[in-house]
Amino acid sequence: MKYAFDAQRKIIHIDMDAFFASVEQYDHPELRGKPLAVGGGGSRGVVAAASYEARKFGVRSAMSGRLAARLCPDLTFVKPRFERYKEVSERIRNIFFEYTDLVEPLSLDEAYLDVTKNKKNLSSATQIAAAIRQQIYNDTGLTASAGISINKFIAKIASDWNKPNGQKTIPPEEVISFLEALDIQKFYGVGKKTADRMYQLGIYTGADLKKVSLEQLEAYFGKSGSYYYQAVRGIHTRPVQPQRTPKSLGAERTFDTNLSSEVFLEEKLEQIAQALIKRMGRKKQAGKTITLKIKYSDFTMQTRSKTLPYFVSDKSVILDQAKDLLYQDRLKDSVRLIGISLSNLKGERNSSTTSDQEKLDVQLSFDF
C-alpha cells in the first residue's frame, strides 16, 4: 500500500498526566485522591495546574483561584515548586535519551521523540512508548500518556486520546480514516474561534474539511488554510528537533492590587527585568526585540514593542527600553499584570527544514 505522506517515520508524543499536581500528590501522600490546585492561592492567584480530581469539578489551568474555589469548595491550593518540577522533568528526559537522541521538549511535561531509528533497536514504536511510560512510573511514581504515529501533528492528537495513563497508536494505514472521522475541534492548531468559523462553513469533521479546496481554505483562513489542507491528509513534515530554539523569553508579575500609575509600575519593572536576565543567562540568549505586556483590570491586553539594531542581554539596557515603552502612551485603566519579553533571539531560525508541500510515496514495510 502506498501513501501520499511519509509513512516511515515513527514519532511518539509523551505527555505527563497533570504533571505539577501529580508531583505534589506523589511528594505529599495526604493529598492523593483529593482535588488539588497548584497555584491559585489568594484573591489574585491563577491556577497553574489541577489534579484530575479537581478537573471533575471544572477546575482548569489559567483559571482564577477564586473561581476554582467556587467550583470546588474542598479544593486544596499548594504553592508551585518549579525547581522540584524541573528536577523530575530532567529525570524523565534522561529516560527518553536511553531510547533516542532525537528528543524535542515542548515544556517540562511533554516532548516529541523520533524513534524511527532507536538505541534499543526495537521495531515497534508502540512497544517503545509502553516501555518509556513504565520506566517513568518506576523511576518517578508518575504516570504519562503517549501518542504514536507518523508525524508530530497526529502523535500529539493521539496522546490525548486515552488520558490519563494510556496511549494510542495511529499506524500509517489508519491515518486517513482517523483524520476523516475526527471532530474538527480536536485538530491541533484549531482553536475555539477557528472551530466556530468552520462550523459556520459546514465543516464539522476531517471529512468535511477534506472536501474544501486549498484555494477556498486559504481564502477563508489565510496562511493557515494550507496547513489545514495538508494536516487532514496526514502531511506534516516538520522533524523532531533536539535543539529547539525558543522564539522568545519573558517574565511577568500579577499584582495583589491593581496599579494605576506608571511610577508604581516602573518600580515593578526592576524585579521583572532581573527575572528575565536570570532566565536569559540559563538559556545563553540575547535578543533584539523588547516587548512590554500590560494586562488591565478588565483583562484586556496591550503590548508595546521596540526592535533594536543590535542584540542585547544587559539588564540595564532592557530595563531602560521597557521604561521607555511604559511611558510611550498613557495607561487606559488600572493594571493587574505587567511583563517584559525578549524576542528576535540570537541564533533563532526557521524550524522547518523541509517544505510542508513535500509528498512522499513509500511502501509500508515495517512494524508500527
HELIX and SHEET records of a PDB file:
HELIX    1   1 PHE A   19  ASP A   27  1                                   9    
HELIX    2   2 PRO A   29  LEU A   31  5                                   3    
HELIX    3   3 TYR A   52  ARG A   55  1                                   4    
HELIX    4   4 GLY A   65  LEU A   71  1                                   7    
HELIX    5   5 PHE A   82  PHE A   97  1                                  16    
HELIX    6   6 ALA A  125  THR A  140  1                                  16    
HELIX    7   7 LYS A  152  SER A  159  1                                   8    
HELIX    8   8 PRO A  172  GLU A  174  5                                   3    
HELIX    9   9 VAL A  175  ALA A  181  1                                   7    
HELIX   10  10 ILE A  184  LYS A  186  5                                   3    
HELIX   11  11 LYS A  192  GLN A  200  1                                   9    
HELIX   12  12 GLY A  206  LYS A  210  1                                   5    
HELIX   13  13 LEU A  214  PHE A  221  1                                   8    
HELIX   14  14 SER A  224  ALA A  231  1                                   8    
HELIX   15  15 GLU A  262  LYS A  283  1                                  22    
HELIX   16  16 LYS A  315  LEU A  326  1                                  12    
SHEET    1   A 2 LYS A   2  TYR A   3  0                                        
SHEET    2   A 2 VAL A 362  GLN A 363 -1                                        
SHEET    1   B 5 VAL A 103  SER A 107  0                                        
SHEET    2   B 5 GLU A 110  ASP A 114 -1                                        
SHEET    3   B 5 ILE A  11  MET A  16 -1                                        
SHEET    4   B 5 ALA A 144  SER A 149 -1                                        
SHEET    5   B 5 GLN A 167  THR A 169  1                                        
SHEET    1   C 3 VAL A  47  ALA A  50  0                                        
SHEET    2   C 3 LEU A  36  GLY A  39 -1                                        
SHEET    3   C 3 THR A  76  VAL A  78  1                                        
SHEET    1   D 4 SER A 248  LEU A 259  0                                        
SHEET    2   D 4 VAL A 335  LEU A 345 -1                                        
SHEET    3   D 4 GLY A 287  TYR A 296 -1                                        
SHEET    4   D 4 MET A 301  VAL A 312 -1                                        
END                                                                             
